[in-house]
Amino acid sequence: MRRRLETSAFLLVLLALVLSSSTLVLSPRLLAAPSTGTRSTAVDPRAGTASSSTAPQTLRAATSPVPTPAPLASRAPAIRMPTPAPASAATPSRIPACTTAFGMYQSNAPWSFNAISTLEGELNRHSAIVHWYAQWGNQSGVFSPTVQNLLAGVRAHGSTPLITWEPWNQPPATDNPFPLASIASGAFDTYIDSWATGLAAYSHPVLLSFAHEMNGNWYPWGANINGNTPAQYVAAYRHVHDRFALKGAGNVQWVFTMSGDPYGSWPNVQGFYPGSAYVDWLASDVYNFGTTQPWSSWQPLGFLLQLDYTRLTALSATKPLMLAEVASVEQGGSKAAWIQNAAATLGSQFPRVQAAVWFSRSGTGLALDSSATALAAARAAFGAPPYCRTLPY
């Protein structure tokens, strides 16, 4: 028994020595000193303080692989160290993406940015798009320096201009100084070319909505008025587009804008569509007029936009959609609830809508700040993702 114990003790000592020897063989690899290469001094690029000229070099130095010493010979079994997970395997961010640009028409902009800047602060959202209207009859026949100044002001504000370009003077719609057939025949090319040249000289992105809401009858170029036909509208649209192309106005993005038609009461816009080669954005003007009109009732955005969305997406499988005008009144329901529902509905039901421009006419029930509750709802709805997308300007 004693010899057996002595033998066992001897074997235990021998085993300990073997294990100790294996550990010594492995330890140089496991405990190798870190590389003495230069540590990156580039800060998190989200902070915006790293130098653009030096950050790439320091980042490359920091991410260069550290040379691994050659393995030492050993009879001990190899030890597999855990492989760090790649950066792409990290938990995805739970912050929603900025998929939709928020913009505004505000009565004083772009002639003055005081009111729109105040509203932006109250909403906690910068207006990525500033929208205004230009009537052909109000421009003295040519593209004026005033328009160039307005464009420069919008860009200085950090926004993209959206101009609804209207070939008329003023109501009524039967006053038709710029007939579609005459536009298509070149009768107004001097005026059109002045705008094409002026916008080309501006050189920055411009959203241009020519002769919008053509499916209604309240503008001279509209359907079922002044003898207009869809073919005449298409010919006029294409002619204007081609004049801009001849003047090198490639910075202009063309917006094809229909009037909201939730009940299908107006002609289908398919007949007015000039073709995908002439259009960059598809758009609709959508309003909840509540009980303010004899023919209107309180309706959510999901209902108001559904038929328009179906018709517009049928025109192109890829082009982005925009609400070039969207708003709700106060009368007939809760405007605050309507705004919150609209913001949620756009993302869930209408994923191709990539821009929403609120028609915030000062002093009316359509304005975003028409009431304290509406303004608070708008801040909660549009002051957070996904309404944080910016457009080139």
Number of C-alpha atoms within 10 A of each C-alpha: 6 7 8 9 10 11 12 12 12 12 12 12 11 12 12 12 12 13 12 11 13 15 14 12 17 18 11 13 14 11 8 10 8 8 11 7 10 9 12 15 12 17 13 10 11 7 7 9 11 15 11 11 8 11 18 14 12 15 15 11 14 16 10 9 9 11 8 9 9 7 11 11 8 13 8 13 8 9 8 6 7 6 6 7 8 7 7 7 8 8 7 7 7 6 9 11 12 14 18 24 23 25 30 28 25 22 18 14 19 22 15 14 15 12 13 21 16 11 21 17 12 16 22 15 20 25 27 27 30 26 27 20 13 16 14 20 15 13 14 9 14 16 20 13 10 11 17 14 14 17 25 16 18 23 18 11 18 18 22 24 25 27 18 20 16 21 23 22 18 17 11 11 16 14 14 18 14 18 21 26 17 14 20 19 12 14 13 15 17 14 15 22 19 18 21 26 19 19 24 20 14 17 15 18 22 23 20 22 25 21 24 24 22 25 25 21 17 16 24 29 32 22 22 17 16 17 12 18 17 23 15 19 25 18 18 24 23 19 19 20 21 15 20 22 17 12 17 16 24 16 17 23 17 19 26 29 28 26 20 26 22 18 11 10 10 16 15 16 22 14 13 21 22 19 15 13 9 19 19 19 25 26 27 25 24 23 22 23 21 21 16 15 8 8 8 12 15 20 18 18 23 18 11 19 21 16 15 24 21 11 13 24 15 11 15 14 9 12 17 18 24 23 24 30 22 22 25 30 23 22 15 15 15 15 27 22 14 23 25 18 16 19 19 17 15 20 16 10 13 16 13 19 21 22 25 27 23 27 25 24 18 16 10 12 19 21 23 30 21 19 14 11 15 23 20 18 23 25 21 16 20 24 20 16 16 21 26 20 17 20 15 12 17
